[in-house]
Amino acid sequence: MQGIAVSDDIALRQFEHDKARYLEMGGRIDSEKMRYDHGDNFATDFQYIFMDRWAMDKVLAQKPEMVYDFGSQLQFVSLLSAIIPVTHYDIRDPLLYLDNLKFCRADILHIPLPQDAGQRIDCVTCLHVAEHIGLGRYGDDIDPAGFTKACSELARILSPGGNLFFSVPIGKAGTVFNVHRILDTLGVIDAFPEIEMIEFSIINSNGQYRRNVDMHTPQFDTYGCGLFHFRKKGAQNNEREVVYHYTGL
C-alpha cells in the first residue's frame, strides 16, 4: 500500500506526534522508518488488480493443461500456478521456487517454442510486457521494432485454436524512453494480423474496469490499460464463460 501524497512537513509532524504518544503509553521503539498512509481510501494501482483478475478469469474459463506466460508479474503467475501449471519465461531469473511454476530464461523475441511438432500451446499470457521490449529498461537489446516482433513471436507459437491474453498501455500512441510505449487500440490489433481478437476490455486512468468495450469507441484517456483476448484460427473452442457488457467509458 502506498502512502497518500502530503507535504513532508505534515507527515513529519504526525509521525512525531504518534511516536511521542506511543512512548507515553509505555511502548518500546527499536528503530524508526516513517510512512504516511492515513486516509479513508487505499492509494493503489487498480490497473494491475483488475488486469490480473481479468486474465485469471479468462484462463480459468479455458481450463488449459498448461499456461505459458511471458514476463508477467510474479504475483500473477504465482497465484495462477496454485490452480494450473505455469511455465514462466523471462530474461531475468526470478529466483522463485514454487510447485507448479517452472521458470525458463528466454528472450521474447526468440521464444524456444514449440519444442517439437506435437507440442500444443493452447494458453499464453503476456501482461504489461510487450510495451517495454526493445527499450533496454530490463536489460533487453535496443530495438525500435521490439513491440511488433514480440507480438509476432507470441502469435507464432500459439497452436490452432489457442488463446492469447495480452495487455499493454493504450491511449495516444507514443514512446516514453526508456519506460514504455503507449499504443492505440487499432495499432495493437494490427500487430497480430494472423490471429483474431475475441474481446477488448479496458481499465481507464480513473481505475474503472470495462468489459467488452467497442474498440472503435473513442478513448479519451491518455493512459489506460487495454486487455486483449486473441485466438488463433483453427480447432473449435467450446468453452463457456460469463460475459459482462458495459456501455462506453
Secondary structure, 3 states (H helix, E strand, C coil): CCCCCCCHHHHHHHHHHHHHHHHHCCCCCCCCCCCCCCCCCCCCCHHHHHHHHHHHHHHHHHCCCCEEEECCCHHHHHHHCCCCCEEEEECCCCCCCECCEEEEECCCCCCCCCCCCCCCCCEEEEECCHHHCCCCCCCCCCCCCHHHHHHHHHHHHCCCCCEEEEEEEECCCEEECCCEEEECHHHHHHCCCCCEEEEEEEECCCCCEECCCCCCCCCCCCCEEEEEEEECCCCCCCCCCCCCCCCCC
